[in-house]
């Protein structure tokens, strides 16, 4: 009986130890970081306006934005990338640089979230013409790095 209690105690201790262990993390700048994250943005980074990645990410949301706006749109605002995530917060504008007034609330607010997968960048969530900062739940909802919202 004592041997059974001892084995049970040891098994419980092992399970508790495994649950308390720190999760494996990859350090920015390491070889593993460069293998996992391509491109390897080691901190939240604003994409330049002429960046090919910026253009391709906007091309993923443009059809949805234009369907809502019923006109051609461009985007103005912050597009930040970190790890394998990208987040845009800004406005939709027309060809003349004026804000697009989306139906319902009549504003140009636009947000988008992308994730880079083995199949390339995928749109995770998108909204246009919203009235509040509902997207602050995205780190919890989707697991995106909260640093992208700062």
ZIVEN-V207999 format. One record per residue. N is the residue number from 0. SS is DSSP state (H for helix, E for strand, L for the rest). BURIAL is # if it has 9 or more other ideal C-beta (glycine too) atoms within 8 Angstrom, else .. Layout:
BEGIN
N&SS&BURIAL / N&SS&BURIAL
END
This chain:
BEGIN
0&L&. / 1&H&. / 2&H&. / 3&H&. / 4&H&. / 5&H&. / 6&H&. / 7&H&. / 8&H&. / 9&H&. / 10&H&. / 11&H&. / 12&H&. / 13&H&. / 14&H&. / 15&H&. / 16&H&. / 17&H&. / 18&H&. / 19&H&. / 20&L&. / 21&L&. / 22&L&. / 23&L&. / 24&L&. / 25&L&. / 26&L&. / 27&L&. / 28&L&. / 29&L&. / 30&H&. / 31&H&. / 32&H&# / 33&H&# / 34&H&. / 35&H&. / 36&L&# / 37&L&. / 38&L&. / 39&L&. / 40&L&# / 41&L&. / 42&L&. / 43&L&# / 44&E&. / 45&E&. / 46&L&# / 47&L&. / 48&L&. / 49&L&. / 50&L&. / 51&H&. / 52&H&# / 53&H&# / 54&H&. / 55&H&# / 56&H&# / 57&H&# / 58&H&. / 59&H&# / 60&H&# / 61&H&# / 62&H&. / 63&H&# / 64&H&# / 65&H&# / 66&H&. / 67&H&# / 68&H&# / 69&L&. / 70&L&. / 71&L&. / 72&L&# / 73&E&# / 74&E&# / 75&E&. / 76&E&# / 77&E&. / 78&E&# / 79&E&# / 80&E&# / 81&E&# / 82&L&. / 83&L&. / 84&E&# / 85&E&# / 86&E&# / 87&E&# / 88&E&# / 89&E&# / 90&E&# / 91&E&# / 92&E&# / 93&L&# / 94&L&. / 95&L&. / 96&L&. / 97&L&. / 98&E&# / 99&L&# / 100&L&. / 101&L&# / 102&L&. / 103&L&. / 104&L&. / 105&L&. / 106&L&# / 107&L&# / 108&E&# / 109&E&# / 110&E&# / 111&E&# / 112&E&# / 113&E&# / 114&E&# / 115&E&# / 116&E&. / 117&L&. / 118&L&. / 119&E&. / 120&E&# / 121&E&# / 122&E&# / 123&E&. / 124&E&# / 125&E&# / 126&E&# / 127&E&# / 128&L&# / 129&L&# / 130&L&. / 131&L&. / 132&L&. / 133&H&. / 134&H&# / 135&H&. / 136&H&. / 137&H&# / 138&H&# / 139&H&. / 140&H&. / 141&H&# / 142&L&. / 143&L&# / 144&L&# / 145&H&. / 146&H&. / 147&H&# / 148&H&# / 149&L&.
END
